Amino acid sequence: MKMKFALAAVALSAAVGLPDAADARSKPPLRNPALLNIGFVCHWQARCIKQQQRSMKQALGYVKKYRPPAWKVQVCNRNSSRNGTRKDWIGFDNCIRNPAVRPPPPPPPRPKRKRRR
């Protein structure tokens, strides 16, 4: 009996033209890596994606106009990364504009290796 209802529901949705669940979900834009990254960070929530895109445009415009030093871009990239490759553009925008960001300290000197004779 349950199977008859399930088949009737599928036939009715096909006849009426209702989209199934797979069609209703938005498909990820596989050809645009920046939007794909933002989509994964935001879990495909539209409001979050808009905020990330706005911050991305602002941050890229700031970097293009003011040309911050390379160390600052690298520090902000490192600070804003999520899971290694995913970037939080809101965090990057806040970091790149922050005048209090300082360069990282130099690495400690490597110990000298003893020569064998």
VEXDREN-2710 file (C-alpha; in Angstrom, 1 decimal):
% VEXDREN-2710
k/r/px/py/pz
1/MET/0.0/0.0/0.0
2/LYS/2.8/2.4/0.9
3/MET/4.5/1.7/-2.4
4/LYS/1.3/2.7/-4.3
5/PHE/1.3/6.1/-2.5
6/ALA/5.0/6.7/-3.3
7/LEU/4.5/5.8/-7.0
8/ALA/1.4/8.1/-7.1
9/ALA/3.3/11.0/-5.6
10/VAL/6.2/10.6/-8.0
11/ALA/3.8/10.4/-11.0
12/LEU/1.8/13.4/-9.8
13/SER/5.0/15.5/-9.3
14/ALA/6.2/14.5/-12.8
15/ALA/2.8/15.3/-14.3
16/VAL/2.6/18.7/-12.6
17/GLY/6.2/19.6/-13.3
18/LEU/7.4/20.0/-9.8
19/PRO/11.2/20.0/-9.4
20/ASP/12.6/17.2/-7.4
21/ALA/14.9/17.8/-4.5
22/ALA/18.1/17.5/-6.5
23/ASP/16.9/20.2/-9.0
24/ALA/15.7/22.5/-6.2
25/ARG/19.2/22.8/-4.6
26/SER/21.5/25.3/-6.2
27/LYS/24.4/23.7/-8.1
28/PRO/27.9/24.8/-7.2
29/PRO/29.7/26.9/-9.8
30/LEU/32.5/24.6/-10.7
31/ARG/34.1/26.9/-13.2
32/ASN/34.6/29.8/-10.8
33/PRO/37.1/28.9/-8.1
34/ALA/36.7/32.1/-6.0
35/LEU/32.9/31.6/-5.8
36/LEU/33.3/27.9/-5.1
37/ASN/35.6/28.7/-2.2
38/ILE/33.2/31.2/-0.8
39/GLY/30.3/28.8/-1.2
40/PHE/32.1/26.1/0.8
41/VAL/33.1/28.6/3.5
42/CYS/29.5/29.8/3.8
43/HIS/27.8/26.5/3.4
44/TRP/25.9/28.0/0.4
45/GLN/24.0/30.5/2.4
46/ALA/23.1/33.5/0.2
47/ARG/23.6/36.2/2.8
48/CYS/27.0/34.9/3.8
49/ILE/28.1/34.6/0.1
50/LYS/27.1/38.2/-0.5
51/GLN/29.1/39.4/2.5
52/GLN/32.1/37.4/1.4
53/GLN/31.9/38.7/-2.2
54/ARG/31.6/42.3/-1.0
55/SER/34.6/41.9/1.3
56/MET/36.6/40.2/-1.5
57/LYS/36.0/43.1/-3.9
58/GLN/36.9/45.6/-1.2
59/ALA/40.0/43.8/-0.2
60/LEU/41.2/43.4/-3.8
61/GLY/40.5/47.0/-4.5
62/TYR/42.5/48.1/-1.4
63/VAL/45.4/45.9/-2.4
64/LYS/45.4/47.2/-5.9
65/LYS/45.2/50.9/-4.9
66/TYR/47.6/51.0/-1.8
67/ARG/50.0/48.1/-2.7
68/PRO/50.7/46.9/0.9
69/PRO/54.0/45.1/1.4
70/ALA/54.2/41.4/0.5
71/TRP/54.8/40.3/4.1
72/LYS/51.4/41.9/5.1
73/VAL/49.5/40.1/2.3
74/GLN/51.2/36.8/3.4
75/VAL/50.4/37.3/7.0
76/CYS/46.8/38.2/6.3
77/ASN/46.5/35.2/3.9
78/ARG/47.7/32.9/6.7
79/ASN/45.4/34.5/9.3
80/SER/42.3/34.3/7.1
81/SER/42.7/30.7/5.9
82/ARG/40.3/28.1/6.8
83/ASN/41.3/24.4/6.5
84/GLY/44.4/25.3/4.6
85/THR/43.0/26.4/1.2
86/ARG/39.7/28.1/2.0
87/LYS/39.9/31.9/2.6
88/ASP/37.6/34.0/4.8
89/TRP/37.5/37.2/2.8
90/ILE/36.0/39.2/5.6
91/GLY/38.9/38.3/7.8
92/PHE/41.4/39.1/5.1
93/ASP/39.8/42.5/4.4
94/ASN/39.9/43.4/8.1
95/CYS/43.5/42.3/8.4
96/ILE/44.9/44.0/5.3
97/ARG/43.4/47.3/6.4
98/ASN/44.6/47.0/10.0
99/PRO/47.6/49.4/10.6
100/ALA/48.5/47.4/13.8
101/VAL/49.6/44.3/11.8
102/ARG/53.3/43.9/12.2
103/PRO/55.7/41.7/10.2
104/PRO/56.4/38.3/11.7
105/PRO/59.6/38.0/13.7
106/PRO/62.6/36.5/11.8
107/PRO/63.1/32.8/12.2
108/PRO/65.6/31.7/14.8
109/PRO/69.0/31.0/13.5
110/ARG/69.7/27.4/12.6
111/PRO/72.2/25.6/14.7
112/LYS/75.5/25.0/13.0
113/ARG/76.2/21.4/12.1
114/LYS/79.4/19.9/13.3
115/ARG/81.7/18.6/10.7
116/ARG/82.9/15.1/10.8
117/ARG/86.6/14.4/10.3
END
